[in-house]
């Protein structure tokens, strides 16, 4: 059996196990065990333990639980609601401003967490009820929060970019730098779509009311004084400074990503407990337990995905696949399109963590052979993973929103999120045509 056929069998085994509904980490572990027995031989089964240990015996992975803790400390306090309030105060007079403020709050929150689900949950708890009270449609309200939450895996610090950097042996600092401009630009693109969607809704409403002004009055926007706006901005300033400090420490080479994460977690704890006085002993214990659960899940998925990737490497699947693509003499953009389509389909069923760890060793030789920059591709790959977070049947952010607003039908949440898939697709096209958008900060800093 050829190496590519063996890789196909491993993929089928994994997909069958995923469809059973068992936890992703366990499905990956069973796939790894079966693959070793089938293709390396039962006598090599002892390699499973060694591969699992080696996959997590990496100092860079320490950044993941620390960034998770940093995000949970922030999300467990009232500081997340203050982010939303600041965005609302400044954008309330803009059509769709309340939905835009949820995207703006998600952008800043993402820079503190690196987690999509945490971003969607923290901002959604505040934003969705407020938008419902102001007459926003379920689709616009939930879609804005679900899409805004996806920025958590792109804007640094990003767990996904950390894992890609480790798997691809690329600079995590450069990857973080590469995610800054695309993340901010995508946030602006989300806001543009919100403006368009709200305009279309207003025009539809005017068919039943006497004027557009009356339609807009149905969404009773609050008015804010300039003093309140600047005061709300001042309340978010400590966290903005914290983000700036962590990034400076990282990009100036003063600390590694893990050390920067430790500094960030410590400073967030100081801000939340001493300045905001919003973290009791019981709340801190809950945050620590939740962070432990999330970190364990991520690291288990990382470990077992890495074992599968190692087995595939032993079987020479990545090398033979790259050679087959090279010999086919396909246009490099056709190759990139096919890769993105495959990643999008995988994102419908798997979390970004497992996709990144499993596919990076396979895709990287193909990408390098086609002359693409690995830092640029890491950002493109992450944006693709963002789409997977809002596509069924396993779009994590869709179910996060369903848990926050159980009275809203899942169909409405899905329909509200679909347009953002096209926005993200447009972003991939834009960054492919103009890769310097992604590379401008990495080239400037490194």
LOKE-22832 format. One record per residue: residue in one letter; x, y, z negated of N, C-alpha, C in turn. Coordinates in steps of 0.02 Angstrom, whole numbers, plus 50000, padded with zeros to 5 digits. Atoms other than C-alpha are relative to their C-alpha. Example, Ala and Ser with C-alpha at 12.3 -4.5 7.8 and 13.67 -1.06 7.14 Angstrom:
! residues 2
A500454994150000506154977549610500455006050000 S499584994150003506844994749643499615005549963 
END
This chain:
! residues 446
X500424994050000500005000050000500445006350000 X499594993949995500695017250048499915004249937 X500034995750059501045030349917499385004450001 X500594995749996499635041449980499374996049985 X500585004250016498415026949970499974998749924 X499985001050073498985023549791499765006349964 X500244993750030498715041949750499255000750007 X500734999949990496965040649824499634995649951 X500315004750048496565025649714499995003149930 X499974996750066497135035149559499485005549996 X500514994749999496035049749610499294997349993 X500675003150003494525038449633499864997549929 X500095002550069494805030249462499835005849954 X500124994150043494885047349380499305002850011 X500654997149985493325053649469499434995749972 X500525004550027492305038249419499945000949925 X500014999050073492805040649237499715006849982 X500284993450014492395059249244499234999850005 X500725000249988490655055249311499624996249945 X500335003450055490305044049161499805004749944 X500164995150051490255059549053500444999649938 X499565000350058491625054348932500445006249996 X499574994250006492765068048864500574999750051 X499504999749947494005073948996500674997049978 X499355002450023495535070048889500024992349999 X500025007350003494995051848863499994997050071 X500035002349930494585049749048500695000350031 X499334999349973496315056049092500474994849970 X499575005050033497145044448964499884993150030 X500165006549971496235029149033500264999650072 X499744999849932496675034349211500754998950001 X499275000750004498505035749162500194992749984 X499855006950019498505018549078499884995250058 X500165004449944497645009949224500495000950057 X499534998749945498805018349349500674996849986 X499365003150018500345012349256499974992450010 X500085007349994499694994449248499964997950073 X500125001949931499154994049431500625000950044 X499484998249952500635002349514500714999749974 X499335000650028502105001549394500104993249967 X499955006650030501694984749316499855000149926 X500185000250072501034979449144500615000749955 X499404999750042502824978049081500235007249989 X499814992950007502994996949104499505004049958 X500524996550038501515000848992500285004149942 X499694996350055502685006448854500215007050022 X499834993449977503105021248965499475005249983 X500554995450014501405028748923500165004349939 X499844996250060501955033648748500575004950011 X499434995649987503615040748808499795005950044 X500234994649955502785050648949499565005049962 X500454995650038501465057548831500405004549954 X499584996050045502775063048705500415005250039 X499584995449961503905070648838499595005850029 X500414994849968502455080448915499835005649952 X500164994750048502105089948754500615002249959 X499394998250034503895090748692500335005950037 X499784994149963504085108048766499865006149958 X500074994250043504395123848666499505005150029 X500454995249969503405134048793499274998849983 X500695001550016501805124948746499795002849932 X500164997150065501905132548572499605006450008 X500374993749989501225148648648499254998850004 X500715001249990499555140248683499605000349935 X500394999350063498935137248503500065006849969 X499924993450030499635154048451499555005250036 X500444995449964498715163448589499264998349986 X500685002050018497145153248549499815002849932 X500124997250067497295158348366499915007650004 X500044992749991497575176448419499315001950026 X500664998649972495975176148522499444998749952 X500545001650047494925167748389499985004849941 X499994994950053495495180048256499645006250023 X500324994049972494945194148369499264998850012 X500705001549984493345185648427499564999049939 X500395001150061492835181348249499855006349961 X500114993750036492815199648198499525004450040 X500454995349967491705214348242500375004250053 X499614996149952493115221348349499764998750071 X500245001549933492415212448503499395004150017 X500594995949987490765221648485500195007350009 X499774993149991491715238048469500285001250070 X499774999549931492525234648637499415001350047 X500604999249958490805232748716499685006849989 X500314993550014490145248248629500405005750033 X499594994849968491605258548695499875000150075 X500155000349928491275252448872499315002850015 X500684997649991489425256048853499975007749995 X500014992750009489745273748791500265003750061 X499694996549943490815278148942499654998550066 X500295002049936489825268949077499245000150000 X500735000650006488025270749017499635004050053 X500354995849951487595284449144500084997550071 X499895002849934488205274049291499484994550012 X500495005249984486945262849381500334993249987 X499715006450020487235245549307500565000749950 X499444998550044488395253549180500074995349941 X499975004550058487935242049037500324993350020 X499695006249975488385226749142500735001250015 X499294998449987489985235449197500395000349935 X499644999450064490415238849016500174993149972 X499845006850022490325220048982500624997450037 X499405001949962491605217349121500615003649973 X499444996150028492705231349051500224997149933 X499835002950065492605223848876500324993250009 X499715006649986492975206548947500735000750023 X499324998949975494525213549034500485001149942 X499574998750057495255220148872500034994049953 X500025005950043494685204948773500444994550029 X499605005149967495505193648902500745000949986 X499304998550013497155202348869500194998349928 X499855001950069497015197048687499904992649988 X500185006950015496415179148707500324995050048 X499775004949951496955170648869499514994450009 X500505005349996495355160548858499375002650032 X500614997949965493875161748975499384999049956 X500605001550040492605153248862499955004649940 X500004995550058493125163748711499785007050021 X500194993349976492945179648814499265000450014 X500715000049983491235175048882499564999549937 X500405000950061490615169648710500005006349957 X499954994250044491255184648612499635006050029 X500324994249969490665197948736499264998550013 X500705001849984489075188548784499535000649941 X500434999650060488425187848605499755007149989 X500204993050010488375206848603499665002750062 X500214996749938488105211348786499324997650026 X500625002749970486695199748841499375002649964 X500594997350033485435204748705499905007550014 X500064992849986485825223248735499735001250070 X500234999149931485575221648922499274997950007 X500705002249997483945212248896499555005549971 X500414994650030483305226348782499945005950047 X500014994349955483735239048917499674998450067 X500365001649939482765229949053500414997250056 X499605003149948484195222149149499734993050015 X500245006749982483725206349245500464994849970 X499605005550028484305189649177500614998550044 X499465001849954485365186849332500585004949994 X499464995050005486325203249319500344999649931 X499725000250068486545201749130500474994149990 X499605006050012487175183849124500574999450051 X499485000449949488125184749289500605004349984 X499454995450017489155199749232500434997249945 X499625002750056489655191249070500384993750020 X499675006249978490025174249149500605001550044 X499454998249956491095182249284500555003749963 X499514996450040491935194249164500424995349957 X499635004850041492405179449056500554996450037 X499495003549962493385171449198500665003750000 X499384996150001494655185549183500474997649945 X499605002450056495255176949024500574995550021 X499455004549980496315164549123500465003350050 X499574996649952497075177549239500405005749968 X499664994350032497475193349139500444997449944 X499555002650052499005189849030499815002649931 X499715006749996499225181548912499484994850022 X500465004949971498455166849005500264993049986 X499825007050013498485148748948500134996450066 X499935003249935498265143349129500675001750032 X499364998049971499775153349188500594997149961 X499475003350040500815146349044500104992950024 X499955006949978500415128649098500274999450070 X499735000149932500745132549280500755001349999 X499294998550005502415140249234500414994149977 X499655005950025502915124749137500024994550052 X500045005349951502315112649271500425001550062 X499644998149939503115122549414500715002449985 X499344997650021504665127449314500135007150026 X499954993049980504345145849349499985004449938 X499994995250056504565161149238499305001849979 X500674998250026503035163449128499935007649998 X500024992750000503495181749111499815002850068 X500174997749933503435184049300499284998450018 X500695001949987501785174749310499525004749964 X500414995250037501045185849174499995006750036 X499964993649964501665201149269499594999750064 X500375000749939500895194349428499255000149991 X500725000150012499185192849347499705006749981 X500254993550025499055211049290499595003750053 X500354996149948498605220249452499414996250029 X500595003749974497505206249525499434999849949 X500525000350051496575204849359499615006549996 X500334993550004496205223449351499605001450064 X500344998849936495745224149536499374995850005 X500605004249999494545209449520499475002749953 X500494996850045493725218049370499645005750035 X500314994649962493435233249481499534997350053 X500435003149949492735222049619499364997449969 X500605002250036491535214349492499535005949988 X500414994150014490935231749444499675002750064 X500294997849936490675236349627499404995750017 X500575004449985489575221049650499415001549953 X500534998450047488595225349492499625006250024 X500324993949974488255242749564499554998350059 X500395002049942487665234949727499384996149980 X500565004250022486585221849640499475004149965 X500494995950036485775234749526499645004750048 X500324995849950485445246249674499474996250039 X500485004249964484595232149768499394998549957 X500565001450045483545228049615499575006249992 X500394993850007483035246249593499565001250062 X500394999049939482485247149774499424995150004 X500545004950001481475231249753499455002049952 X500494997850050480635238449599499585005850026 X500374994249975480155254349690499414998250044 X500585002149962478955244349795499384999549956 X500565000950046477885242649639499905006049954 X500084994150041478165259349555500045006150045 X500084994049959477975277149614500665002950024 X499374996849980479805282349620500594996249971 X499395003150025481585276749594500155002349929 X499874997450067481715287949441499604996149948 X500415003850047480285278549360500284993049991 X499705006750004481125262049401500605000049953 X499404999750041482735267549319499825001549927 X500204998650070481795273849165499804993649964 X500175006350032481245255949136500614997049963 X499395002050036483055252649088500205006049957 X499894994150043483115264648942500725000249976 X499304999350019484945269248937500065005049942 X499874995350055485565277348777500465005650025 X499554994449984486425294148786500515000749944 X499464999550049488075297348701500335006950007 X499634993749999488975313248651500734998550017 X499305000949985490765316048705500394998249937 X499655001650063491285315248523499944992649985 X500095007150012490535297848507500424995850048 X499625003849950491365292148668500744999749981 X499295000050018493095297448611500114996249934 X499945003750063492775290148437499994992550015 X500045007149983492285273348514500644997750034 X499375001649967493845273848621500564999449949 X499485000150052494905277448468499984993549961 X500065006350037494215261848383500324994250036 X499695005449962494905251048523500755001150009 X499304998349988496595259848525500494995249966 X499525004650031497435248348397500114993650040 X499925006149961497085233148505500335001350067 X499654998249938497635242048663500755000649988 X499304999450018499265246248576500314993149986 X499765006850014499415228248518500164996350065 X499895003249935499225221748696500645002850032 X499424996749971500515234348755500644997649966 X499425002250038501725229148617500204992950018 X499865007049983501565210548655500314999450070 X499755000349932501835213348841500705003050006 X499344997049998503325224848813500524995349971 X499545004750031504135212348696500164994250047 X499915005649955503875198748825500405002050062 X499694998149936504365208148983500715002949993 X499334997350011505885216548906500494994549980 X499575005550018506565199448861500194999849926 X499864999950072506535203248675499794993549967 X500265006150029505535187548640499754995450055 X500295004949954504975171548726499245000549997 X500734999950004503125169048766499734997349933 X500225002850064502955158348609500115004949943 X499864995050052503775171548499499545006050007 X500464994449990502725185248579499304998249977 X500665002350023501165174848544499975000149924 X499995000050073501685172948362499945007249973 X500044993050020501945191748348499295002650009 X500684997849986500245194848429499504997349950 X500465003050047499335182748315500065003249931 X499894996850065500125190448160499715007149999 X500244993149998499705208248214499245000350004 X500745000249998497905203748258499724998549931 X500245001650068497695195948086500055006149955 X499914994050041498385211748005499465005250017 X500494995149979497245222948108499304998149976 X500685002150015495675212648080499884999949925 X500115000950072495925209147894500145006249959 X499814994250040496755225147833499705006550025 X500264993749974496195239047949499254999750010 X500735000649988494475232948005499644996849940 X500285003250060494215223347840499394995650018 X500565003849973493175210547932500154992650004 X499845007149997493885193447893500074997249929 X499995002950067493445184347731500404993550002 X499635006350004494325168847669499644994350036 X500395005249967492915157647732500025000950076 X499964998749928492925166047903500684998150028 X499335001749978494805163947914500084992450006 X499965007349997494635145347876499644997450062 X500375002149940493325143548013500395001550063 X499594998249942494455152648135500584995150009 X499445004749997495915141148091499774993150024 X500265006549978494845125548112499815000150074 X500194999449930494135131548278500625000350045 X499384999549961495875136048340500354993250005 X499705006650000496515118848291499634995450049 X500405004249955495085110148383500145001850073 X499894997949931495325120448541500704998450024 X499305001349981497215118848541500124992650011 X499925007349994497135100048514499704997650066 X500325002049937495915098148659500435001950060 X499594997749944497005108548775500644995850006 X499375003749998498605099448727499904992750018 X500155006949980497805082148743499894999650076 X500114999949927497195086548918500665001150036 X499354998749970498915093548958500444993850000 X499575005950007499815077948895499814994550049 X500215005649958498765065048987500005001850075 X499954997849931498685075449146500724999650024 X499295000349982500575076549143500234992850011 X499825007149990500705057549126499794997850070 X500245001749933499645055449283500455003250053 X499564996749953500725068249372500684996550005 X499365003650000502295058749320499944993550038 X500115006349964501585042349384499975001350076 X500044998249929501155050649550500695001750027 X499334998349978502925057349558500424993750009 X499645006449993503635039749528499814996650065 X500265003249939502555033749672500175004150062 X499804995549945503235048149780499405002850037 X500594997149968501485054549815500125007350019 X499904993049981501955073149808500495000850059 X499494999449949503505070749915499734997750069 X500275002649937502625060150047499445004450028 X500544995549978501135071850052500305006350031 X499684994049972502265086950079500324998450068 X499695002049937503195077450216499474999150055 X500535001049952501555072550300499725006650026 X500254993449980500955090550301500515003450045 X499474996949960502635096350369500024997150070 X499975003349934502625083450509499385001550041 X500614998349963500835088050554500055006750034 X499874993549970501505105250599499375004450000 X500604995850006499945114150534500205007249985 X499894993050016499825132850522499985000849924 X499944999250073500325138450347499365002549968 X500634997550028498665147550323499474994649999 X500465005750001497705131850369500144995649940 X499805004050059498695122450237499745003449936 X500234996450059498305136050109499244999749993 X500735000550002496455135750155499784993249975 X500185006850021496365116850134500144999149926 X499825000650071497265117849966499485003549957 X500504996350039496045131049904499324996549999 X500635003749998494545120849961500024994049954 X499935005850044495205105449871499985002249927 X500014997650069495525115549713499305002349979 X500674997850016493785123049722499554994149984 X500405006050013492985105849733500194996949933 X499785002750064494045099649588499765004249942 X500234995550053493555115049489499274999249982 X500705001350014491745109749502499914994449949 X500065005950043492135094449396500505000049942 X499475000350050493715097749295500175006949973 X499784993650028494345111349177500665002250031 X499384997549970495765122549239500634996749973 X499395002850031497005115049116500214993550034 X499825006549971496925097449188500185000750074 X499854999149928496905103549370500705002750008 X499344997049994498445114349345500554994949988 X499465004650018499475100849260500054994250049 X499995005749954498955086849379500225001850070 X499894998549929499045095849545500625004150016 X499424995749986500495107949526500604996150026 X499435003849973501855094549547499874997450072 X500165002449933500935088549704500005005750050 X500094994549953500555105449781500625004350009 X499434995449997502165114749741500474998450058 X499575001449942503255105349869499695002250066 X500344997849939501945108950002500035007550008 X500004992749999501865127249956500695002750018 X499324997849987503755129249956500204998550073 X499845001849931503885120150123499685004850050 X500344995349955502665132650198500255007249991 X499704993450008503685147350136499625004849955 X500384995750046502465153850003500395000849935 X499674998650064503095161849842499644996249944 X500335003850053502775150549691499665004349947 X500334995450047502375165449578499335002350029 X500614997949966501105171949704499494994450001 X500475005649996500355154549724499704998549931 X500275001250067500165152749535499415004649985 X500554995350010499065168349532499414998150044 X500545002149954498065162549685499654993849972 X500275006250029497825145549604499565001649940 X500384998150060497225153649443499345003350019 X500624996949976495955164349537499514994750025 X500425005649978495315148349617499694996549940 X500265003150061495145140949443499445004249969 X500534995650024494095156149397499334998250031 X500625002049967492815150849527499714993649970 X500235006250030492735133549449499645001049934 X500324998750064492215141349284499275002350006 X500694997849991490595147849360499654996250056 X500345004349951490165133749481499774993649966 X500255006250029489085118749436500384994150030 X500405001650059489045105249377500365001049934 X499624999550062490435108449250500275007149990 X499784993150010490575127449256499945002049927 X500014999150072491075130549076499645006349979 X500304993650020490545148749070499245000050007 X500735000549992488795144249132499684997249937 X500295003250060488515133248980500135004249937 X499884995350054489315145948864499435005149997 X500554995249997488005158548923499344996849982 X500625003650018486635145548907499954999249924 X500005000650073487155142848726499865006649966 X500114993450029487145161548692499275002250010 X500694997949982485455164448778499604993950021 X500355006249982484505147748771499335001150033 X500654998649970482885156248825500055001650074 X499914998549929483635160748995500124993550038 X499915006349963483455146449122500704999650030 X499345001049972485105139049180500025002050074 X500034998149930484535142049359500135007550009 X499904992849995484485160949328500745001849986 X499304998850015486225160549251500434998250060 X499625002349941486875150849401499925004950058 X500124995449945486055162449528500335006849988 X499664993750015486765177449437500754999650008 X499275001049995488525169949445500234998850071 X499805001849932488525164249627500335005750038 X499674994749961488915181449702500735001249980 X499314998950023490495182449597500484994850029 X499585004949966491125166549680500255002950066 X499814996849937491115176149844500475005949987 X499544994650017491955191049759500704997249988 X499355003150013493355179649698500314997350064 X499755002449936493495171749870500285005850041 X499754994049965493675189149944500665002349971 X499374998150032495035192749816500574995650024 X499485004649976496005177249870500225001950071 X499844997949932495895182850052500415006449999 X499654993550005496445200450005500724999149977 X499335001050027497935194449903500434995650046 X499625004049951498425182250041500245004550057 X499804995449947498445196050172500525005049974 X499544995150031499325208150053500304997049936 X499705003250060500395197249936500365004949955 X499644995150041501305212849877499565002649943 X500444998050055499765216749771500154995849938 X499845004550055500195201649666500725001149976 X499295000150016502075203649673500295006749979 X499724993450013502245222349643500285000749930 X499764999550070502405221249453500574995249987 X499425004450010503505205549449500645002550033 X499414997449966504675213249578500285006249965 X499784993950035504735229449480500354998449934 X499735001750066505085221249312500594995250003 X499485005149996506205207149371500415000950064 
END
